[in-house]
């Protein structure tokens, strides 16, 4: 504790944003992984001090640097203590809280519905009505060209993306599968790419069962330790949770295999195709072999990717403000991206991302890449259909997210 106070360091990860509250500019610290339940609101004037909380600069040096601007030893000590109490300091306090946080989740057999009552209704009937409204108001083409083998759906909140969820999941009507392999974006950092869990998923519509036997088979081939090293990322991740109510409403007792997929940027920065990296190939190979065995045994498998596309605007760090003209350019590039998906072209997808160093911040492309790769390895798909494309744009907050729905079909 003494060193963490003498050489204060903000822990990782933290979501820090400058917000205007009651005409006052404040900095708000939030915990994206959920360890710290309360946000910490500080005066924006503390930002220069927080910039020194790097673990290398001592409290004495910070005091000396800002003493001429009115900083006192008492205020600095109080600031460090408050940040520690709110669990935003890299200290024994946070380490203990994080270990308890992970242990509590590890002991659960069922992943709780983290967004229930927040992003969607917690009451069963209300959620059924909401999902039915999306499904009935936005229908996919009625004449399916074959058996559905994969689906791309958004993971944006229902308020902005509900119509596209409804269109995408309408493709599941009348289709029956023994297994749904859910591929979602892991939004939080991990040194690992793939994250498995054996937990069932809770929903107000009921508990969705996880195929633990399949999860264990893939983990054994890929490596137990790295399969579950950051299983905690599943706890608060929304990319898979927001698929569960639609599955639960459309299918009777669906069985899932939930997989979170992290960043490919290290691979791309090293000039490698994912298949050239041991971590990717070990996982994709293990998963495709396990699924092949299931398919040969007569099981019907459907892959579902919960992914969004571009994230743009000053809310995401861009300098340029959004405009209708700019969003037309974004749509043009997005549709080129979608063409690579329609063609199951993994090389084209990778080239599209690399040509501008992922300037549009397409957060879902690693999960989509794995989906396309699995379809190709398993020879499942004969036709793909773009069901919907939309942009959620807020010019006031300067925030834009784009997303789409897509269905992949095999022979009947």
The 8 nearest C-alpha neighbors of each residue, nearest first, counted from 0:
[[1, 3, 2, 91, 90, 4, 92, 5],
 [0, 2, 4, 3, 5, 6, 90, 7],
 [3, 1, 5, 4, 0, 6, 7, 90],
 [2, 4, 7, 0, 6, 90, 1, 5],
 [5, 3, 7, 1, 2, 6, 0, 79],
 [4, 6, 2, 58, 57, 3, 7, 1],
 [5, 7, 57, 54, 3, 4, 2, 56],
 [8, 6, 52, 3, 4, 54, 5, 53],
 [7, 9, 52, 54, 53, 89, 88, 10],
 [10, 8, 88, 89, 52, 87, 53, 11],
 [9, 11, 89, 88, 87, 8, 12, 13],
 [12, 10, 13, 9, 89, 87, 88, 30],
 [11, 13, 10, 14, 31, 30, 32, 188],
 [14, 12, 30, 11, 29, 15, 31, 28],
 [13, 15, 29, 28, 30, 31, 16, 12],
 [16, 14, 28, 27, 13, 29, 26, 17],
 [17, 15, 27, 26, 18, 14, 28, 25],
 [16, 18, 26, 25, 27, 24, 15, 19],
 [19, 17, 25, 24, 26, 16, 20, 27],
 [20, 18, 24, 23, 22, 25, 21, 17],
 [19, 21, 23, 22, 18, 24, 25, 17],
 [22, 20, 23, 19, 24, 25, 18, 42],
 [23, 21, 20, 19, 24, 25, 18, 42],
 [22, 24, 20, 19, 21, 25, 18, 42],
 [25, 23, 19, 18, 43, 20, 22, 17],
 [24, 26, 43, 42, 18, 17, 41, 19],
 [27, 25, 17, 43, 41, 16, 40, 42],
 [26, 28, 40, 16, 15, 39, 17, 41],
 [29, 27, 15, 39, 38, 14, 40, 13],
 [30, 28, 38, 14, 13, 31, 15, 27],
 [29, 31, 13, 33, 35, 32, 14, 34],
 [32, 30, 33, 14, 29, 13, 12, 187],
 [33, 31, 30, 34, 235, 232, 187, 12],
 [32, 34, 30, 35, 31, 36, 235, 234],
 [35, 33, 32, 36, 97, 100, 30, 96],
 [36, 34, 33, 30, 37, 86, 85, 38],
 [35, 37, 33, 34, 38, 30, 29, 85],
 [36, 38, 35, 39, 85, 29, 30, 28],
 [39, 37, 29, 28, 40, 27, 36, 30],
 [38, 40, 28, 27, 41, 37, 29, 85],
 [41, 39, 27, 26, 38, 28, 25, 42],
 [42, 40, 26, 25, 43, 27, 39, 45],
 [41, 43, 25, 44, 45, 26, 24, 40],
 [42, 44, 25, 26, 45, 46, 24, 41],
 [43, 45, 42, 46, 47, 41, 25, 48],
 [44, 46, 48, 43, 47, 42, 49, 41],
 [45, 47, 49, 48, 44, 43, 50, 26],
 [48, 46, 50, 49, 45, 51, 44, 43],
 [47, 49, 45, 50, 46, 51, 52, 61],
 [50, 48, 46, 52, 51, 47, 45, 9],
 [49, 51, 47, 48, 52, 46, 53, 45],
 [52, 50, 49, 48, 53, 56, 47, 61],
 [53, 51, 8, 7, 49, 50, 9, 54],
 [52, 54, 8, 55, 51, 56, 7, 9],
 [53, 55, 8, 6, 7, 56, 52, 57],
 [56, 54, 53, 6, 57, 52, 7, 8],
 [55, 57, 6, 54, 51, 60, 53, 58],
 [58, 56, 6, 60, 59, 5, 61, 55],
 [57, 59, 61, 5, 60, 6, 62, 56],
 [58, 60, 62, 57, 61, 63, 5, 56],
 [61, 59, 63, 57, 62, 58, 64, 56],
 [62, 60, 58, 64, 59, 63, 65, 57],
 [61, 63, 59, 60, 65, 66, 64, 58],
 [62, 64, 60, 66, 61, 65, 59, 67],
 [63, 65, 61, 62, 66, 60, 67, 59],
 [66, 64, 68, 67, 62, 70, 63, 61],
 [67, 65, 70, 69, 68, 63, 62, 64],
 [66, 68, 65, 69, 70, 64, 63, 62],
 [69, 67, 65, 66, 70, 64, 71, 62],
 [68, 70, 66, 67, 71, 65, 62, 74],
 [71, 69, 66, 65, 68, 62, 74, 72],
 [72, 70, 74, 73, 69, 75, 66, 62],
 [71, 73, 75, 74, 76, 62, 70, 59],
 [72, 74, 76, 71, 75, 77, 70, 78],
 [75, 73, 77, 71, 76, 72, 78, 70],
 [76, 74, 78, 72, 77, 73, 79, 71],
 [75, 77, 73, 79, 78, 74, 80, 72],
 [76, 78, 74, 80, 75, 79, 81, 73],
 [79, 77, 75, 81, 76, 80, 74, 82],
 [78, 80, 82, 76, 81, 77, 83, 75],
 [81, 79, 77, 83, 78, 82, 76, 84],
 [82, 80, 84, 78, 83, 79, 77, 85],
 [83, 81, 85, 79, 87, 84, 80, 88],
 [82, 84, 88, 86, 80, 81, 85, 87],
 [85, 83, 81, 86, 82, 80, 92, 87],
 [84, 86, 82, 83, 87, 81, 35, 39],
 [87, 85, 83, 93, 84, 88, 35, 82],
 [86, 88, 82, 10, 85, 83, 9, 89],
 [89, 87, 9, 83, 10, 90, 86, 82],
 [90, 88, 10, 9, 8, 93, 87, 3],
 [89, 91, 92, 3, 93, 88, 0, 94],
 [90, 92, 94, 93, 95, 0, 89, 3],
 [93, 91, 90, 95, 94, 96, 83, 86],
 [92, 94, 96, 86, 90, 95, 91, 97],
 [95, 93, 91, 97, 96, 92, 98, 90],
 [94, 96, 98, 93, 92, 97, 91, 99],
 [95, 97, 93, 99, 94, 98, 100, 92],
 [98, 96, 100, 94, 99, 95, 93, 34],
 [97, 99, 101, 95, 100, 96, 102, 94],
 [100, 98, 102, 96, 97, 101, 103, 95],
 [99, 101, 97, 103, 98, 102, 96, 34],
 [102, 100, 98, 104, 99, 103, 105, 231],
 [103, 101, 105, 99, 104, 100, 98, 106],
 [102, 104, 100, 106, 101, 105, 99, 107],
 [105, 103, 101, 102, 107, 106, 100, 231],
 [106, 104, 102, 103, 107, 101, 231, 108],
 [107, 105, 104, 103, 102, 108, 101, 109],
 [106, 108, 104, 109, 105, 110, 103, 198],
 [107, 109, 198, 199, 106, 110, 197, 105],
 [110, 108, 199, 198, 107, 200, 111, 201],
 [109, 111, 200, 198, 201, 199, 112, 234],
 [112, 110, 201, 113, 109, 200, 202, 234],
 [113, 111, 201, 115, 202, 114, 110, 240],
 [112, 114, 111, 115, 235, 234, 240, 237],
 [115, 113, 117, 118, 112, 116, 119, 237],
 [116, 114, 121, 117, 112, 119, 113, 120],
 [115, 117, 121, 120, 119, 114, 118, 122],
 [116, 118, 114, 115, 119, 120, 121, 113],
 [119, 117, 114, 116, 115, 156, 157, 120],
 [118, 120, 116, 117, 115, 121, 114, 126],
 [121, 119, 116, 126, 122, 115, 125, 117],
 [120, 122, 116, 115, 203, 123, 119, 126],
 [121, 123, 120, 125, 124, 126, 203, 116],
 [124, 122, 203, 126, 204, 125, 127, 121],
 [123, 125, 127, 126, 122, 128, 204, 129],
 [124, 126, 128, 127, 122, 123, 120, 129],
 [127, 125, 129, 120, 123, 128, 124, 130],
 [128, 126, 124, 130, 125, 129, 131, 123],
 [129, 127, 131, 125, 126, 130, 132, 124],
 [128, 130, 126, 132, 127, 131, 125, 133],
 [129, 131, 133, 127, 132, 128, 126, 134],
 [132, 130, 134, 128, 133, 129, 135, 127],
 [131, 133, 129, 135, 130, 134, 136, 128],
 [134, 132, 165, 130, 136, 131, 135, 162],
 [135, 133, 165, 131, 132, 137, 136, 169],
 [136, 134, 132, 137, 133, 131, 138, 165],
 [137, 135, 133, 134, 132, 138, 165, 162],
 [138, 136, 166, 165, 134, 135, 133, 162],
 [139, 137, 166, 169, 135, 134, 136, 140],
 [138, 140, 166, 169, 170, 141, 386, 167],
 [141, 139, 142, 138, 143, 170, 386, 169],
 [142, 140, 143, 139, 138, 170, 169, 172],
 [141, 143, 140, 144, 145, 139, 170, 146],
 [142, 144, 145, 141, 140, 146, 170, 408],
 [143, 145, 142, 408, 146, 382, 409, 410],
 [146, 144, 411, 410, 408, 409, 143, 147],
 [145, 147, 411, 409, 408, 410, 148, 144],
 [146, 148, 408, 149, 407, 145, 409, 301],
 [147, 149, 301, 408, 407, 409, 146, 302],
 [150, 148, 302, 407, 301, 303, 147, 406],
 [149, 151, 406, 303, 405, 407, 302, 304],
 [150, 152, 304, 405, 404, 303, 305, 406],
 [151, 153, 404, 305, 167, 164, 304, 306],
 [154, 152, 306, 307, 305, 155, 402, 403],
 [153, 155, 238, 305, 306, 307, 241, 156],
 [154, 156, 153, 160, 157, 307, 159, 238],
 [157, 155, 158, 159, 160, 154, 118, 161],
 [156, 158, 161, 160, 159, 155, 118, 119],
 [159, 157, 156, 161, 160, 118, 155, 162],
 [160, 158, 157, 156, 161, 391, 155, 162],
 [159, 161, 157, 163, 162, 155, 158, 156],
 [162, 160, 157, 164, 163, 158, 159, 133],
 [161, 163, 165, 164, 160, 133, 137, 166],
 [162, 164, 166, 165, 161, 160, 167, 404],
 [165, 163, 161, 167, 162, 166, 152, 168],
 [164, 166, 134, 133, 162, 163, 168, 137],
 [167, 165, 138, 137, 163, 139, 169, 164],
 [166, 168, 404, 164, 169, 165, 170, 152],
 [169, 167, 170, 171, 165, 166, 164, 245],
 [168, 170, 171, 166, 139, 172, 167, 138],
 [171, 169, 168, 172, 139, 167, 406, 166],
 [170, 172, 169, 168, 174, 173, 147, 249],
 [173, 171, 169, 174, 170, 249, 168, 175],
 [174, 172, 171, 175, 170, 249, 169, 250],
 [173, 175, 171, 172, 176, 147, 146, 170],
 [176, 174, 173, 177, 250, 299, 171, 172],
 [177, 175, 299, 178, 300, 301, 174, 179],
 [176, 178, 299, 298, 300, 254, 175, 179],
 [179, 177, 300, 254, 176, 255, 301, 180],
 [178, 180, 255, 301, 302, 181, 300, 254],
 [181, 179, 256, 302, 255, 303, 257, 301],
 [182, 180, 257, 303, 258, 256, 304, 179],
 [183, 181, 304, 258, 366, 259, 303, 305],
 [184, 182, 259, 305, 238, 239, 304, 260],
 [183, 185, 260, 259, 363, 186, 238, 261],
 [186, 184, 261, 259, 260, 187, 183, 236],
 [187, 185, 184, 188, 261, 236, 362, 232],
 [188, 186, 185, 189, 232, 32, 31, 261],
 [189, 187, 186, 190, 261, 185, 12, 262],
 [188, 190, 191, 187, 229, 192, 261, 262],
 [189, 191, 192, 188, 261, 229, 262, 225],
 [192, 190, 189, 193, 225, 261, 194, 229],
 [191, 193, 261, 260, 262, 190, 194, 189],
 [194, 192, 260, 259, 191, 261, 226, 195],
 [193, 195, 259, 226, 258, 230, 227, 229],
 [196, 194, 258, 226, 227, 230, 257, 193],
 [195, 197, 198, 230, 227, 257, 194, 214],
 [198, 196, 211, 209, 214, 199, 195, 210],
 [199, 197, 109, 108, 196, 110, 209, 200],
 [198, 200, 109, 208, 209, 207, 110, 108],
 [201, 199, 110, 207, 109, 206, 198, 111],
 [200, 202, 206, 111, 112, 110, 205, 207],
 [201, 203, 204, 205, 112, 206, 244, 200],
 [202, 204, 123, 205, 121, 122, 201, 115],
 [205, 203, 202, 123, 247, 244, 206, 248],
 [206, 204, 202, 203, 201, 207, 247, 123],
 [205, 207, 201, 200, 202, 208, 199, 204],
 [208, 206, 200, 199, 253, 201, 254, 205],
 [209, 207, 199, 254, 255, 206, 210, 200],
 [208, 210, 199, 255, 211, 256, 254, 198],
 [211, 209, 213, 212, 256, 255, 254, 214],
 [212, 210, 214, 197, 213, 209, 215, 256],
 [211, 213, 215, 214, 210, 216, 209, 197],
 [212, 214, 216, 215, 211, 210, 217, 289],
 [213, 215, 211, 217, 212, 216, 218, 210],
 [214, 216, 218, 212, 213, 217, 219, 211],
 [217, 215, 213, 219, 214, 218, 212, 220],
 [216, 218, 220, 214, 219, 215, 285, 286],
 [219, 217, 215, 223, 221, 222, 220, 216],
 [220, 218, 216, 222, 217, 223, 221, 215],
 [221, 219, 217, 218, 222, 285, 216, 281],
 [220, 222, 218, 282, 281, 219, 217, 285],
 [223, 221, 219, 218, 224, 220, 225, 226],
 [224, 222, 218, 226, 219, 225, 227, 221],
 [225, 223, 226, 228, 222, 227, 218, 221],
 [224, 226, 228, 227, 223, 222, 191, 229],
 [227, 225, 223, 194, 224, 195, 218, 228],
 [226, 228, 230, 229, 225, 195, 224, 194],
 [229, 227, 225, 224, 230, 226, 194, 231],
 [230, 228, 231, 227, 232, 194, 189, 225],
 [229, 231, 227, 232, 228, 233, 194, 196],
 [230, 232, 229, 233, 234, 101, 104, 105],
 [233, 231, 230, 234, 229, 236, 235, 187],
 [232, 234, 236, 231, 235, 230, 259, 196],
 [235, 233, 232, 231, 236, 110, 104, 113],
 [234, 236, 233, 113, 237, 32, 232, 33],
 [235, 237, 233, 238, 234, 232, 185, 239],
 [236, 238, 240, 239, 241, 235, 154, 114],
 [239, 237, 154, 183, 305, 240, 236, 184],
 [240, 238, 242, 183, 241, 237, 305, 181],
 [239, 241, 237, 242, 243, 238, 236, 112],
 [240, 242, 239, 243, 237, 238, 154, 244],
 [243, 241, 240, 239, 245, 244, 246, 305],
 [242, 244, 246, 240, 245, 241, 247, 239],
 [245, 243, 247, 246, 242, 248, 202, 241],
 [246, 244, 248, 247, 243, 242, 249, 130],
 [247, 245, 243, 249, 248, 244, 250, 242],
 [246, 248, 244, 245, 250, 249, 243, 204],
 [247, 249, 245, 246, 250, 244, 127, 204],
 [250, 248, 246, 247, 245, 172, 251, 171],
 [251, 249, 247, 253, 246, 248, 252, 175],
 [250, 252, 253, 247, 249, 248, 246, 175],
 [251, 253, 250, 254, 207, 247, 208, 206],
 [254, 252, 250, 251, 207, 255, 247, 208],
 [255, 253, 208, 178, 209, 179, 210, 207],
 [256, 254, 179, 209, 178, 180, 210, 257],
 [255, 257, 180, 209, 210, 181, 179, 258],
 [258, 256, 181, 255, 180, 182, 195, 259],
 [259, 257, 182, 195, 194, 181, 183, 260],
 [260, 258, 183, 194, 185, 184, 193, 182],
 [261, 259, 193, 184, 185, 366, 192, 183],
 [262, 260, 192, 185, 193, 184, 259, 263],
 [261, 263, 264, 192, 365, 260, 265, 185],
 [264, 262, 266, 265, 365, 267, 261, 192],
 [263, 265, 267, 266, 262, 268, 269, 356],
 [264, 266, 268, 267, 263, 269, 262, 270],
 [267, 265, 269, 271, 264, 263, 268, 270],
 [266, 268, 264, 270, 269, 265, 271, 263],
 [267, 269, 265, 270, 266, 264, 271, 263],
 [270, 268, 266, 267, 271, 265, 264, 272],
 [269, 271, 267, 268, 266, 272, 265, 273],
 [272, 270, 266, 269, 267, 275, 273, 276],
 [271, 273, 275, 274, 270, 266, 267, 276],
 [272, 274, 275, 276, 279, 271, 266, 280],
 [275, 273, 280, 272, 276, 279, 277, 271],
 [274, 276, 273, 272, 271, 277, 280, 279],
 [277, 275, 273, 274, 279, 278, 280, 271],
 [276, 278, 280, 279, 281, 275, 274, 273],
 [279, 277, 281, 276, 280, 282, 192, 221],
 [280, 278, 282, 281, 276, 277, 273, 283],
 [279, 281, 274, 283, 277, 282, 284, 278],
 [280, 282, 284, 278, 279, 221, 277, 283],
 [281, 283, 285, 279, 221, 284, 280, 286],
 [284, 282, 280, 286, 285, 281, 287, 279],
 [283, 285, 287, 281, 282, 286, 280, 288],
 [286, 284, 282, 288, 283, 217, 287, 220],
 [285, 287, 289, 283, 288, 284, 217, 282],
 [288, 286, 290, 284, 289, 285, 291, 283],
 [289, 287, 291, 285, 290, 286, 284, 292],
 [288, 290, 286, 292, 291, 287, 285, 293],
 [291, 289, 293, 287, 292, 288, 286, 294],
 [292, 290, 288, 294, 293, 289, 287, 295],
 [291, 293, 295, 289, 290, 294, 296, 288],
 [292, 294, 290, 296, 291, 295, 298, 289],
 [293, 295, 298, 291, 297, 296, 292, 290],
 [296, 294, 292, 297, 293, 291, 298, 290],
 [295, 297, 293, 294, 298, 292, 291, 299],
 [298, 296, 294, 295, 299, 293, 292, 177],
 [297, 299, 294, 293, 177, 296, 300, 295],
 [300, 298, 176, 177, 294, 297, 178, 301],
 [299, 301, 178, 176, 179, 177, 298, 148],
 [300, 302, 148, 179, 149, 180, 178, 303],
 [301, 303, 149, 180, 179, 181, 150, 148],
 [304, 302, 150, 181, 149, 151, 182, 180],
 [303, 305, 182, 151, 183, 306, 181, 152],
 [306, 304, 183, 152, 154, 153, 238, 239],
 [305, 307, 363, 153, 154, 304, 152, 183],
 [308, 306, 402, 153, 363, 154, 362, 401],
 [307, 309, 361, 402, 401, 362, 363, 310],
 [308, 310, 361, 359, 401, 360, 400, 311],
 [311, 309, 400, 360, 399, 359, 361, 308],
 [312, 310, 399, 315, 398, 309, 359, 400],
 [313, 311, 398, 397, 317, 314, 315, 321],
 [312, 314, 317, 316, 315, 397, 318, 320],
 [315, 313, 312, 398, 316, 397, 396, 317],
 [316, 314, 313, 312, 311, 317, 310, 398],
 [317, 315, 313, 314, 318, 312, 311, 319],
 [318, 316, 313, 312, 319, 315, 311, 314],
 [319, 317, 313, 320, 316, 312, 315, 321],
 [318, 320, 317, 321, 312, 313, 316, 322],
 [321, 319, 312, 313, 397, 318, 322, 317],
 [320, 322, 312, 397, 325, 394, 319, 323],
 [321, 323, 325, 324, 326, 320, 394, 327],
 [324, 322, 326, 325, 327, 321, 328, 394],
 [325, 323, 327, 322, 326, 328, 321, 329],
 [324, 326, 328, 322, 327, 323, 329, 321],
 [325, 327, 329, 323, 328, 324, 330, 322],
 [328, 326, 330, 324, 329, 325, 331, 323],
 [329, 327, 331, 325, 326, 330, 332, 324],
 [328, 330, 326, 332, 327, 331, 333, 325],
 [331, 329, 333, 327, 328, 332, 334, 326],
 [330, 332, 328, 334, 329, 333, 327, 335],
 [333, 331, 335, 329, 334, 330, 336, 328],
 [334, 332, 330, 336, 335, 331, 329, 337],
 [333, 335, 337, 336, 331, 332, 330, 338],
 [334, 336, 338, 332, 333, 337, 331, 339],
 [337, 335, 333, 334, 338, 339, 332, 351],
 [336, 338, 334, 340, 339, 335, 333, 341],
 [339, 337, 341, 335, 340, 336, 334, 342],
 [338, 340, 344, 342, 337, 348, 336, 341],
 [341, 339, 343, 337, 342, 338, 344, 336],
 [340, 342, 338, 383, 339, 343, 337, 384],
 [341, 343, 344, 339, 340, 338, 383, 382],
 [344, 342, 340, 371, 341, 339, 345, 375],
 [343, 345, 339, 342, 347, 346, 348, 340],
 [344, 346, 348, 347, 343, 368, 349, 371],
 [347, 345, 349, 348, 344, 350, 272, 339],
 [346, 348, 350, 344, 345, 349, 339, 351],
 [349, 347, 345, 351, 346, 339, 350, 344],
 [348, 350, 346, 352, 351, 347, 353, 345],
 [351, 349, 353, 347, 352, 348, 354, 346],
 [350, 352, 348, 349, 354, 353, 347, 336],
 [353, 351, 357, 349, 350, 354, 356, 348],
 [354, 352, 356, 350, 355, 351, 349, 357],
 [353, 355, 351, 352, 356, 350, 357, 349],
 [356, 354, 357, 353, 358, 352, 351, 359],
 [357, 355, 353, 358, 354, 352, 359, 360],
 [358, 356, 352, 360, 355, 359, 353, 361],
 [357, 359, 356, 360, 355, 352, 361, 309],
 [358, 360, 309, 357, 361, 310, 311, 308],
 [361, 359, 357, 309, 310, 358, 362, 308],
 [362, 360, 308, 309, 363, 359, 364, 310],
 [361, 363, 360, 364, 308, 307, 184, 309],
 [364, 362, 306, 307, 361, 366, 184, 365],
 [363, 365, 367, 366, 368, 362, 361, 308],
 [366, 364, 368, 367, 363, 263, 369, 260],
 [367, 365, 369, 368, 364, 260, 363, 182],
 [368, 366, 370, 364, 369, 365, 371, 363],
 [367, 369, 365, 371, 366, 370, 364, 372],
 [368, 370, 372, 366, 367, 371, 373, 365],
 [369, 371, 367, 373, 368, 372, 374, 366],
 [372, 370, 374, 368, 343, 373, 369, 367],
 [371, 373, 369, 375, 370, 374, 368, 376],
 [374, 372, 376, 370, 375, 371, 377, 369],
 [375, 373, 371, 379, 377, 372, 376, 378],
 [374, 376, 378, 372, 373, 377, 371, 379],
 [377, 375, 373, 378, 374, 372, 287, 379],
 [376, 378, 374, 379, 375, 373, 291, 287],
 [379, 377, 375, 376, 374, 380, 373, 381],
 [380, 378, 374, 377, 409, 148, 375, 381],
 [379, 381, 409, 408, 382, 378, 374, 407],
 [380, 382, 409, 408, 379, 410, 383, 407],
 [383, 381, 408, 380, 407, 409, 384, 144],
 [382, 384, 407, 341, 406, 408, 385, 381],
 [385, 383, 406, 405, 386, 407, 341, 382],
 [384, 386, 405, 387, 404, 406, 383, 341],
 [387, 385, 405, 404, 384, 167, 139, 166],
 [386, 388, 404, 403, 385, 163, 389, 405],
 [389, 387, 403, 402, 404, 390, 386, 163],
 [390, 388, 402, 401, 403, 391, 387, 163],
 [389, 391, 401, 400, 392, 402, 399, 388],
 [390, 392, 400, 399, 401, 159, 389, 393],
 [393, 391, 399, 398, 390, 394, 400, 397],
 [394, 392, 398, 395, 397, 396, 399, 391],
 [393, 395, 397, 396, 392, 321, 398, 322],
 [394, 396, 397, 393, 398, 392, 321, 320],
 [397, 395, 398, 394, 393, 314, 313, 312],
 [398, 396, 394, 312, 395, 313, 393, 314],
 [397, 399, 312, 393, 314, 396, 392, 311],
 [400, 398, 392, 311, 391, 310, 312, 393],
 [399, 401, 310, 391, 309, 390, 311, 392],
 [400, 402, 390, 309, 308, 389, 391, 307],
 [403, 401, 307, 308, 389, 153, 388, 390],
 [402, 404, 388, 387, 389, 153, 152, 405],
 [403, 405, 167, 152, 387, 386, 151, 163],
 [404, 406, 385, 151, 386, 384, 150, 167],
 [405, 407, 150, 384, 383, 149, 151, 408],
 [408, 406, 383, 149, 148, 382, 147, 150],
 [409, 407, 147, 145, 146, 382, 148, 380],
 [410, 408, 380, 381, 146, 145, 379, 148],
 [409, 411, 145, 146, 408, 381, 380, 144],
 [410, 145, 146, 409, 144, 408, 147, 143]]
